[in-house]
């Protein structure tokens, strides 16, 4: 019985620590930095100009 209580406590602590770590890791959606996108395709042709508010 003591083993099951310890195992439950350890599992609960692990889940809580994981949730807290995932909430504070800084991962999330980021806006595209259009200046970092190359302006040419792989075959050397100019890519069509598409800005953040265009198609």
VOBATI-973044 format. One record per residue: residue in one letter; z, x, y of N, C-alpha, C in turn. Coordinates in steps of 0.001 Angstrom, whole numbers, padded with zeros to 6 digits, always signed. Layout:
AZXYZXYZXY/...
END
This chain:
X+000000+000824-001194+000000+000000+000000+000000+000867+001256/X+000798+001914+001243+000844+002819+002397-000510+003493+002595/X-001156+003806+001486-002484+004425+001571-003475+003480+002249/X-003454+002194+001893-004367+001228+002500-004086+001045+003985/X-002822+001043+004363-002479+000944+005782-002972+002162+006553/X-002791+003338+005990-003261+004559+006646-004784+004572+006738/X-005453+004136+005689-006913+004093+005696-007430+003087+006724/X-006784+001938+006825-007168+000933+007820-006945+001453+009233/X-005827+002119+009453-005548+002678+010774-006569+003751+011138/X-006916+004591+010194-007903+005644+010444-009283+005048+010729/X-009670+004027+009990-010963+003380+010213-011002+002694+011579/X-009915+002031+011936-009838+001371+013242-009929+002384+014369/X-009210+003484+014225-009260+004545+015234-010673+005117+015342/X-011339+005308+014227-012699+005849+014242-013687+004922+014923/X-013596+003629+014638-014492+002665+015274-014221+002603+016774/X-012962+002560+017163-012619+002502+018588-013082+003762+019316/X-012886+004923+018718-013317+006170+019350-014832+006223+019483/X-015545+005715+018492-017008+005692+018554-017493+004772+019663/X-016907+003590+019762-017306+002647+020810-017034+003236+022188/X-015886+003837+022380-015571+004444+023677-016508+005603+023995/X-016847+006400+023013-017752+007527+023242-019147+007039+023603/X-019614+005998+022934-020944+005476+023230-021007+004806+024597/X-019912+004237+025048-019901+003596+026366-019911+004613+027488/X-019417+005810+027242-019287+006786+028325-020198+007991+028167/X-021211+007913+027298-022042+009098+027077-023159+009248+028096/X-023390+008253+028940-024405+008372+029976-025794+007987+029537/X-025966+007620+028284-027284+007211+027814-027589+005814+028323/X-028808+005615+028745-029210+004299+029209-030607+004354+029775/X-031142+003222+030170-032489+003210+030722-032547+003969+032039/X-033604+004719+032213-033814+005486+033439-035181+005121+034001/X-035307+005031+035313-036627+004777+035879-037549+005973+035668/X-038827+005695+035535-039806+006760+035331-039957+007583+036596/X-039958+008896+036452-040236+009784+037579-041734+010055+037571/X-042465+009322+038384-043922+009392+038365-044426+010774+038737/X-043678+011543+039498-044115+012886+039886-044142+013835+038692/X-043438+013528+037621-043390+014413+036461-044473+014110+035435/X-045216+013037+035637-046273+012673+034701-047538+013421+035092/X-048181+014116+034153-049401+014864+034505-050512+013910+034941/X-051362+014398+035851-052412+013539+036376-053722+013674+035607/X-053716+014348+034465-054932+014492+033659-054639+014108+032208/X-055650+013580+031548-055552+013252+030125-055651+014523+029291/X-055457+014401+028002-055517+015560+027111-056926+016150+027047/X-057947+015332+027266-059318+015844+027199-059804+016419+028529/X-058953+016481+029537-059302+017113+030801-059784+016163+031876/X-060043+014906+031505-060484+013946+032516-059293+013467+033326/X-059573+013073+034564-058496+012541+035402-058002+011215+034833/X-056722+011072+034794-056133+009826+034330-056238+008794+035446/X-056338+007523+035109-056377+006504+036164-055064+006488+036937/X-055180+006305+038233-053987+006301+039087-053238+004998+038883/X-052067+005087+038320-051214+003925+038110-049849+004276+038658/X-049422+003539+039648-048126+003790+040265-047053+002918+039654/X-045861+003001+040201-044745+002242+039624-044887+000731+039799/X-045745+000284+040741-045875-001150+040979-047265-001661+040627/X-048040-000859+039918-049388-001271+039550-049472-001476+038041/X-050465-002245+037604-050731-002607+036239-050305-001678+035224/
END
